[in-house]
């Protein structure tokens, strides 16, 4: 059966009634002292701080994304410049190769076997040196561009790592 309808439950001699009355008085004192407003104010302040942190995080993320886009753009420009330098170097190498072959063909009549081995060595060495010089020049140019653009800004480990990585990839 339901406890509310039991005999003697509503009597002032019952201890549960006095506990309930004391609890109601305690809650009344808390409300009169303004504890709910204080708790609500603290919760609102905490919520505002969390919102400010979220806004700052969103701003920092937007800045990072903008910097990443700029670095990618500069990387693409540096790669295009390196490709142009490489193409020019290859054209120069081909031109030099043709001139060298023309000169060497005059002397091939007497020393054909010895000259052919020297031509093959010279071609391989020239090609490797031109490629190495083009890659070094492209890496230095890209690094100089990035350093010049970032000279006024504070050092950023991510940007430094990106600059080093560009140099390593181009070598």
VEXDREN-2710 file (C-alpha; in Angstrom, 1 decimal):
% VEXDREN-2710
k/r/px/py/pz
1/UNK/0.0/0.0/0.0
2/UNK/1.0/3.6/-0.5
3/UNK/3.1/5.1/2.3
4/UNK/1.3/8.5/2.1
5/UNK/-1.9/7.0/3.3
6/UNK/-0.5/5.1/6.3
7/UNK/-1.8/6.1/9.7
8/UNK/0.4/8.5/11.7
9/UNK/2.6/9.5/8.7
10/UNK/1.4/13.1/8.9
11/UNK/1.8/13.4/12.7
12/UNK/4.2/16.0/14.1
13/UNK/5.7/13.2/16.2
14/UNK/7.0/11.6/13.0
15/UNK/10.7/12.4/12.4
16/UNK/10.4/12.3/8.6
17/UNK/8.0/15.3/8.8
18/UNK/10.6/17.4/10.7
19/UNK/13.3/16.3/8.3
20/UNK/11.1/17.5/5.4
21/UNK/10.3/20.8/7.1
22/UNK/14.0/21.3/7.8
23/UNK/14.9/20.6/4.2
24/UNK/12.3/23.1/3.0
25/UNK/13.7/25.7/5.4
26/UNK/17.2/25.0/4.2
27/UNK/16.2/25.4/0.5
28/UNK/14.3/28.6/1.5
29/UNK/17.5/30.0/3.1
30/UNK/19.6/29.1/0.0
31/UNK/17.1/30.9/-2.3
32/UNK/16.9/33.9/0.0
33/UNK/20.7/34.2/0.1
34/UNK/20.8/34.2/-3.7
35/UNK/22.7/31.0/-4.2
36/UNK/20.9/30.1/-7.4
37/UNK/21.8/33.4/-9.0
38/UNK/25.4/32.9/-7.8
39/UNK/25.6/29.4/-9.3
40/UNK/23.9/30.7/-12.5
41/UNK/26.5/33.5/-12.7
42/UNK/29.4/31.2/-12.3
43/UNK/28.0/28.8/-14.9
44/UNK/27.5/31.8/-17.3
45/UNK/31.0/33.0/-16.7
46/UNK/32.4/29.5/-17.3
47/UNK/30.3/29.2/-20.5
48/UNK/31.6/32.6/-21.7
49/UNK/35.2/31.5/-21.1
50/UNK/34.7/28.3/-23.0
51/UNK/33.1/30.2/-25.9
52/UNK/36.0/32.6/-25.9
53/UNK/38.4/29.7/-26.1
54/UNK/36.4/28.1/-28.9
55/UNK/36.5/31.4/-30.8
56/UNK/40.2/31.8/-30.3
57/UNK/40.8/28.2/-31.5
58/UNK/38.7/28.9/-34.6
59/UNK/40.7/32.0/-35.3
60/UNK/44.0/30.2/-34.9
61/UNK/42.8/27.4/-37.2
62/UNK/41.8/29.9/-39.8
63/UNK/45.2/31.6/-39.6
64/UNK/46.9/28.2/-39.9
65/UNK/44.8/27.3/-42.9
66/UNK/45.7/30.6/-44.6
67/UNK/49.4/30.1/-43.8
68/UNK/49.2/26.5/-45.2
69/UNK/47.5/27.8/-48.4
70/UNK/50.2/30.4/-48.8
71/UNK/53.0/27.9/-48.2
72/UNK/51.5/25.6/-50.7
73/UNK/51.2/28.4/-53.2
74/UNK/54.8/29.4/-52.6
75/UNK/55.9/25.7/-52.9
76/UNK/54.1/25.5/-56.3
77/UNK/55.8/28.6/-57.5
78/UNK/59.2/27.3/-56.3
79/UNK/58.6/24.0/-58.0
80/UNK/57.5/25.8/-61.3
81/UNK/60.6/27.9/-61.1
82/UNK/62.8/24.9/-60.4
83/UNK/61.2/23.1/-63.5
84/UNK/62.0/26.2/-65.6
85/UNK/65.5/26.2/-64.4
86/UNK/65.8/22.5/-65.0
87/UNK/64.5/22.9/-68.5
88/UNK/66.9/25.7/-69.3
89/UNK/69.8/23.7/-67.8
90/UNK/68.8/20.7/-70.0
91/UNK/68.6/22.9/-73.1
92/UNK/72.1/24.3/-72.2
93/UNK/73.3/20.8/-71.7
94/UNK/72.0/19.7/-75.0
95/UNK/73.5/22.7/-76.7
96/UNK/76.9/22.0/-75.0
97/UNK/76.6/18.4/-75.9
98/UNK/76.0/19.2/-79.5
99/UNK/79.0/21.5/-79.6
100/UNK/81.2/19.0/-77.8
101/UNK/80.1/16.2/-80.2
102/UNK/81.0/18.4/-83.2
103/UNK/84.4/19.1/-81.9
104/UNK/85.1/15.5/-81.0
105/UNK/83.9/14.1/-84.3
106/UNK/86.9/15.9/-86.0
107/UNK/89.3/14.0/-83.7
108/UNK/87.4/10.7/-83.9
109/UNK/89.3/9.6/-87.0
110/UNK/92.4/8.8/-85.1
111/UNK/91.1/7.8/-81.7
112/UNK/87.6/6.7/-82.1
113/UNK/87.4/4.1/-79.3
114/UNK/89.1/6.2/-76.7
115/UNK/87.0/9.3/-77.6
116/UNK/83.7/7.4/-77.4
117/UNK/84.4/6.3/-73.8
118/UNK/85.4/9.9/-72.9
119/UNK/82.2/11.3/-74.5
120/UNK/80.0/8.9/-72.5
121/UNK/81.7/9.9/-69.3
122/UNK/81.5/13.6/-70.1
123/UNK/77.8/13.4/-70.9
124/UNK/76.9/11.5/-67.7
125/UNK/79.0/13.9/-65.6
126/UNK/77.6/17.0/-67.3
127/UNK/74.0/15.8/-66.9
128/UNK/74.5/15.0/-63.2
129/UNK/76.2/18.3/-62.5
130/UNK/73.6/20.3/-64.4
131/UNK/70.8/18.5/-62.5
132/UNK/72.5/19.0/-59.2
133/UNK/73.2/22.7/-59.9
134/UNK/69.6/23.3/-61.0
135/UNK/68.2/21.6/-57.9
136/UNK/70.6/23.5/-55.6
137/UNK/69.7/26.8/-57.4
138/UNK/66.0/26.0/-57.2
139/UNK/66.2/25.1/-53.5
140/UNK/68.2/28.3/-52.7
141/UNK/65.8/30.4/-54.6
142/UNK/62.8/28.9/-52.9
143/UNK/64.4/29.3/-49.5
144/UNK/65.4/32.9/-50.2
145/UNK/61.8/33.7/-51.3
146/UNK/60.3/32.1/-48.2
147/UNK/62.9/33.7/-45.9
148/UNK/62.3/37.1/-47.4
149/UNK/58.6/36.9/-47.0
150/UNK/58.8/35.6/-43.4
151/UNK/61.6/38.0/-42.3
152/UNK/59.2/40.3/-40.5
153/UNK/57.2/37.5/-38.8
154/UNK/58.1/35.5/-35.7
155/UNK/59.9/32.2/-36.2
156/UNK/57.5/29.3/-36.8
157/UNK/58.7/25.8/-36.5
158/UNK/56.2/24.5/-39.0
159/UNK/57.4/27.0/-41.6
160/UNK/61.1/26.2/-40.9
161/UNK/60.3/22.5/-41.4
162/UNK/58.5/23.2/-44.6
163/UNK/61.4/25.2/-45.9
164/UNK/63.8/22.4/-45.1
165/UNK/61.5/19.8/-46.6
166/UNK/61.3/21.8/-49.9
167/UNK/65.1/21.9/-50.0
168/UNK/65.4/18.1/-49.4
169/UNK/62.7/17.2/-52.0
170/UNK/64.4/19.3/-54.7
171/UNK/67.8/17.7/-54.0
END
